[in-house]
Amino acid sequence: MGTLFVVATPIGNLADISRRALDALRTVRLIAAEDTRRTRKLLSRHGITTPVASFYDAVERPKTPELLARLAGGESVALVCDAGTPGIADPGGHLIPQAIRAGIPVAAIPGPCAAIAALVVSGLPMERFVFEGYLPVKPGKRRKILEAWSKEHRTIVCYEAPHRLVRSLTEILDVVGDVPMSAARELTKQFEEVRRGRVREILAHFQGTPPRGELTLVLRAAPSGNAP
């Protein structure tokens, strides 16, 4: 059988890719990519000519049987997302367990992850944390999650889109409170920004300066349960 390589790719700075990741991308028979245009830019930079196939959220389930058949037939495949580690709020959550159930070897080639990068520069406790992905778009579901956050003793990490940031911070302030947090934007890029403070301060900043680029939020909702 072939091997499914889960390959982490840069979250901004294209230099943040390992030699092992590049070797895998060169030697597999196919790269399954969330955004083929973005992946081809990375491959072009390193002179890699491996074929690339589109593999984003909407097509992951219908395309999984085809990839499993190729893997079972002896072809190795690399799974990559737009940026960071596949499966972490990105495609891979269906393919990976299906490959494991089929007895196909699955190997991680670790590297960048925006959630971890934002956590380690947040200044908030790192010993215990929970990753929440993106907040739900529907108000009712979002409210339930925020209410659960208000009782959470672990540091909370989540992603948010720039056009939803002010709304989300307003609701976090209302439901969770004016807790310590950080907001990381454009991590590893030229205009990287990490703002630290309390929710009210971060909200005021982005109300006056609309953000660009995806953001990673880190919150300490219930300090009594965390290390000082």
C-alpha positions as CSV (number, residue, x, y, z in Angstrom):
1,M,0.0,0.0,0.0
2,G,0.9,3.6,-0.4
3,T,1.2,6.0,2.5
4,L,-1.0,9.0,3.2
5,F,1.3,11.8,4.3
6,V,-0.4,14.6,6.3
7,V,1.9,17.5,5.5
8,A,2.0,20.8,7.4
9,T,2.8,23.8,5.2
10,P,3.6,27.4,6.0
11,I,1.0,29.7,7.5
12,G,2.5,32.7,5.9
13,N,6.3,32.8,5.5
14,L,7.2,30.3,2.8
15,A,10.5,29.6,4.4
16,D,8.7,27.8,7.3
17,I,8.7,24.3,5.7
18,S,10.8,21.4,6.7
19,R,13.2,19.4,4.5
20,R,11.2,16.3,5.2
21,A,8.0,18.0,4.0
22,L,9.6,19.0,0.8
23,D,11.0,15.5,0.3
24,A,7.5,14.0,0.7
25,L,5.9,16.5,-1.7
26,R,8.6,15.6,-4.3
27,T,8.2,11.8,-4.0
28,V,4.5,11.2,-3.6
29,R,2.4,10.4,-6.7
30,L,-0.2,13.0,-5.9
31,I,-0.8,16.0,-3.7
32,A,-4.3,16.5,-2.5
33,A,-4.6,20.3,-1.9
34,E,-7.2,22.5,-0.4
35,D,-6.3,25.3,-2.8
36,T,-4.4,24.2,-5.8
37,R,-3.3,27.7,-6.8
38,R,-1.8,28.4,-3.4
39,T,-0.1,25.0,-3.2
40,R,1.4,25.4,-6.7
41,K,3.0,28.7,-5.6
42,L,4.7,26.8,-2.8
43,L,5.8,23.9,-5.1
44,S,7.1,26.3,-7.7
45,R,9.3,28.0,-5.2
46,H,11.0,24.7,-4.5
47,G,11.0,23.3,-8.0
48,I,8.5,20.5,-7.3
49,T,6.4,19.2,-10.2
50,T,4.2,16.6,-8.5
51,P,0.6,16.5,-9.8
52,V,-1.9,18.4,-7.7
53,A,-5.6,17.6,-7.2
54,S,-8.2,19.8,-5.6
55,F,-9.3,18.6,-2.2
56,Y,-11.4,21.1,-0.2
57,D,-14.2,20.8,2.3
58,A,-17.1,20.5,-0.2
59,V,-15.4,17.7,-2.2
60,E,-13.6,15.8,0.6
61,R,-16.3,13.1,1.1
62,P,-16.9,12.4,-2.6
63,K,-13.2,12.4,-3.5
64,T,-12.1,10.2,-0.5
65,P,-13.0,6.8,-2.2
66,E,-10.8,7.7,-5.2
67,L,-7.8,8.6,-3.0
68,L,-8.3,5.5,-0.9
69,A,-8.2,3.4,-4.1
70,R,-5.0,5.0,-5.2
71,L,-3.4,4.5,-1.8
72,A,-4.6,0.9,-1.7
73,G,-3.1,0.4,-5.2
74,G,0.4,1.4,-3.9
75,E,0.5,5.2,-4.7
76,S,1.5,7.5,-1.9
77,V,-0.5,10.7,-1.5
78,A,0.3,14.0,0.4
79,L,-2.5,15.9,2.0
80,V,-2.0,19.6,2.4
81,C,-4.2,22.6,3.2
82,D,-4.0,26.3,2.4
83,A,-1.8,26.9,5.4
84,G,-0.8,25.0,8.5
85,T,-1.7,21.4,9.4
86,P,-4.4,19.5,7.6
87,G,-7.4,18.5,9.7
88,I,-7.1,21.4,12.1
89,A,-10.2,23.4,11.0
90,D,-9.2,22.3,7.5
91,P,-9.9,19.3,5.1
92,G,-8.7,15.9,6.4
93,G,-11.2,15.1,9.1
94,H,-12.9,12.5,6.9
95,L,-10.1,11.2,4.8
96,I,-7.7,10.4,7.6
97,P,-9.9,8.2,9.7
98,Q,-11.2,6.4,6.5
99,A,-7.6,5.7,5.5
100,I,-6.9,4.3,9.0
101,R,-10.0,2.1,8.9
102,A,-8.8,0.8,5.5
103,G,-5.5,-0.2,6.9
104,I,-3.6,2.4,4.9
105,P,-0.5,3.8,6.6
106,V,-0.9,7.4,7.7
107,A,2.1,9.5,8.6
108,A,2.3,13.0,10.0
109,I,4.9,15.4,8.7
110,P,4.6,18.1,11.4
111,G,5.1,21.8,11.1
112,P,3.3,25.1,11.3
113,C,-0.1,25.5,13.0
114,A,-1.7,28.9,13.5
115,A,-3.4,27.8,16.7
116,I,-0.1,26.7,18.4
117,A,1.8,29.7,17.1
118,A,-0.8,32.1,18.5
119,L,-1.0,30.3,21.8
120,V,2.8,30.4,22.5
121,V,3.0,34.2,21.8
122,S,-0.2,35.0,23.7
123,G,1.3,35.3,27.1
124,L,-1.6,33.2,28.5
125,P,-1.2,29.8,30.2
126,M,-0.2,27.0,27.8
127,E,-0.2,23.9,30.1
128,R,-3.9,23.1,29.3
129,F,-5.8,24.5,26.4
130,V,-8.8,23.7,24.2
131,F,-9.1,24.4,20.4
132,E,-12.5,25.4,19.2
133,G,-12.0,25.9,15.5
134,Y,-14.2,28.6,14.1
135,L,-17.2,30.0,16.0
136,P,-20.5,28.9,14.5
137,V,-22.2,31.4,12.2
138,K,-25.7,30.7,13.6
139,P,-26.4,32.9,16.6
140,G,-28.0,30.2,18.8
141,K,-25.1,27.8,18.4
142,R,-22.6,30.5,18.9
143,R,-24.3,31.7,22.1
144,K,-24.2,28.1,23.5
145,I,-20.5,27.8,22.9
146,L,-19.8,31.2,24.4
147,E,-21.8,30.3,27.5
148,A,-19.7,27.1,27.8
149,W,-16.5,29.2,27.5
150,S,-17.6,31.3,30.5
151,K,-17.1,28.1,32.6
152,E,-14.0,26.8,30.9
153,H,-10.8,26.6,33.0
154,R,-8.5,25.9,30.1
155,T,-7.0,28.5,27.8
156,I,-9.3,28.8,24.7
157,V,-8.0,29.0,21.2
158,C,-10.2,29.7,18.2
159,Y,-10.0,31.0,14.6
160,E,-12.1,33.9,13.3
161,A,-12.6,35.6,9.9
162,P,-11.9,39.4,9.8
163,H,-15.5,40.3,8.7
164,R,-16.9,38.5,11.8
165,L,-14.3,39.6,14.3
166,V,-16.0,42.7,15.8
167,R,-19.3,40.8,16.2
168,S,-17.6,37.9,17.9
169,L,-15.6,40.1,20.3
170,T,-18.8,42.0,21.2
171,E,-20.6,38.7,22.0
172,I,-17.5,37.4,23.9
173,L,-17.5,40.6,26.0
174,D,-21.2,40.2,26.7
175,V,-21.3,36.5,27.5
176,V,-17.8,35.5,28.7
177,G,-16.7,38.9,30.1
178,D,-13.8,41.3,29.9
179,V,-11.2,38.5,30.2
180,P,-7.5,38.5,29.2
181,M,-6.9,37.6,25.6
182,S,-4.8,38.0,22.6
183,A,-5.6,38.4,18.9
184,A,-3.0,37.3,16.4
185,R,-3.2,38.3,12.8
186,E,-1.0,37.6,9.7
187,L,1.3,35.3,11.8
188,T,4.8,34.9,10.3
189,K,4.1,37.5,7.6
190,Q,5.6,40.9,7.1
191,F,2.7,42.7,8.9
192,E,2.3,40.2,11.7
193,E,0.3,41.7,14.6
194,V,-0.3,40.2,18.1
195,R,-2.5,42.4,20.3
196,R,-2.7,41.5,24.0
197,G,-5.0,42.9,26.6
198,R,-8.6,42.4,27.7
199,V,-11.6,41.8,25.4
200,R,-12.8,45.4,25.7
201,E,-9.4,46.8,24.6
202,I,-9.0,44.4,21.7
203,L,-12.6,45.1,20.5
204,A,-12.0,48.9,20.7
205,H,-8.9,48.6,18.6
206,F,-10.5,46.6,15.8
207,Q,-13.6,48.7,15.8
208,G,-11.3,51.6,14.9
209,T,-9.0,49.6,12.7
210,P,-10.9,46.9,10.7
211,P,-8.6,43.8,10.4
212,R,-7.3,42.1,7.4
213,G,-6.4,38.4,7.2
214,E,-7.6,35.5,9.3
215,L,-7.2,35.8,13.1
216,T,-6.5,33.5,15.9
217,L,-8.0,34.4,19.3
218,V,-6.6,33.1,22.6
219,L,-8.7,33.7,25.8
220,R,-8.3,33.0,29.5
221,A,-12.0,32.7,30.5
222,A,-11.8,31.4,34.1
223,P,-8.4,32.3,35.5
224,S,-9.0,30.5,38.8
225,G,-8.6,27.2,37.1
226,N,-5.4,28.0,35.3
227,A,-1.8,28.4,36.5
228,P,-0.8,31.9,37.4
